[in-house]
Amino acid sequence: MNRERRKSLKVILEQMEELTSKIEEVKEALQEVIDEEEEALGNLPENIQESERGEQMQGYIDAMEEVVEALDELDMDDLHEKIEEIALG
């Protein structure tokens, strides 16, 4: 790999570090929304919790938790290491 492409990979590595940081911020923000929605659901009377509205709220919680799990599955460290290995040659 030539010098120019190695420099490009170094830029990519820097971008990946920024992306990793942003992913963590997104996960934290999502978790805050999840916690708030769970609290709101828990504060509803039981009959409303079991109603269509309560089920819809739980569906939102479940969907957001799936997003957090999917973000957790991204192994940014592994991806970073692979690109770093290539860049170092």
Backbone torsions as a table, in degrees:
resi	resn	phi	psi	omega
1	MET	NA	135.5	-177.2
2	ASN	-80.9	170.7	-174.9
3	ARG	-61.3	-40.6	-178.6
4	GLU	-63.5	-43.0	179.5
5	ARG	-69.4	-33.9	175.7
6	ARG	-63.8	-39.8	176.7
7	LYS	-62.6	-39.7	177.4
8	SER	-61.5	-40.4	178.7
9	LEU	-65.7	-35.7	177.5
10	LYS	-64.4	-38.9	176.1
11	VAL	-64.0	-41.9	178.0
12	ILE	-60.9	-41.9	178.3
13	LEU	-60.5	-42.1	177.6
14	GLU	-62.9	-41.1	178.4
15	GLN	-64.4	-37.6	178.8
16	MET	-65.7	-37.1	177.4
17	GLU	-63.6	-41.8	176.8
18	GLU	-64.4	-41.6	179.1
19	LEU	-62.7	-42.2	178.6
20	THR	-59.7	-43.2	178.3
21	SER	-63.4	-44.0	178.9
22	LYS	-63.7	-39.5	178.7
23	ILE	-61.0	-42.8	178.1
24	GLU	-62.1	-41.2	177.7
25	GLU	-62.2	-42.8	179.4
26	VAL	-64.0	-43.7	179.1
27	LYS	-60.9	-43.5	178.8
28	GLU	-63.3	-43.0	179.4
29	ALA	-64.5	-43.3	177.3
30	LEU	-61.3	-41.7	-179.5
31	GLN	-63.6	-36.1	176.8
32	GLU	-63.4	-43.0	178.9
33	VAL	-65.4	-41.4	177.5
34	ILE	-58.6	-49.0	-178.9
35	ASP	-59.7	-42.5	179.4
36	GLU	-65.1	-42.3	-179.6
37	GLU	-67.3	-39.2	177.2
38	GLU	-63.7	-40.9	178.7
39	GLU	-65.0	-44.0	178.6
40	ALA	-61.1	-43.0	178.3
41	LEU	-63.6	-43.4	-179.9
42	GLY	-65.9	-25.6	-179.5
43	ASN	-84.4	-9.3	178.3
44	LEU	-75.9	150.2	173.4
45	PRO	-57.9	150.0	-174.6
46	GLU	-56.5	-38.9	-178.6
47	ASN	-65.4	-31.6	177.5
48	ILE	-78.1	-34.0	177.1
49	GLN	-59.1	-35.4	-177.2
50	GLU	-90.6	-0.4	-179.9
51	SER	-83.7	-179.7	177.8
52	GLU	-58.6	-39.2	179.1
53	ARG	-62.2	-45.7	178.9
54	GLY	-63.7	-41.2	178.0
55	GLU	-64.6	-37.1	178.1
56	GLN	-65.4	-43.5	178.2
57	MET	-60.7	-43.2	179.1
58	GLN	-64.1	-36.1	176.6
59	GLY	-62.1	-40.0	176.6
60	TYR	-63.7	-43.1	179.1
61	ILE	-60.3	-48.5	-179.6
62	ASP	-59.8	-42.5	-178.8
63	ALA	-64.9	-42.8	179.6
64	MET	-66.3	-37.3	177.3
65	GLU	-64.5	-36.1	176.8
66	GLU	-63.7	-38.9	178.4
67	VAL	-63.9	-44.5	179.2
68	VAL	-61.4	-43.1	178.8
69	GLU	-62.3	-41.3	179.5
70	ALA	-64.1	-39.6	177.6
71	LEU	-66.5	-35.9	177.1
72	ASP	-64.4	-32.4	-177.7
73	GLU	-72.4	-19.5	176.1
74	LEU	-67.7	116.4	-179.4
75	ASP	-95.5	79.6	-176.3
76	MET	-64.2	-34.0	178.9
77	ASP	-62.4	-43.6	179.5
78	ASP	-63.9	-44.9	178.8
79	LEU	-62.2	-41.4	179.5
80	HIS	-62.0	-45.5	-179.4
81	GLU	-61.5	-41.9	-179.4
82	LYS	-62.8	-44.9	179.4
83	ILE	-66.9	-37.9	178.3
84	GLU	-62.2	-42.1	177.4
85	GLU	-59.1	-43.2	179.5
86	ILE	-64.5	-43.5	-177.7
87	ALA	-64.6	-35.4	-178.5
88	LEU	-82.3	-16.9	170.1
89	GLY	84.9	NA	NA
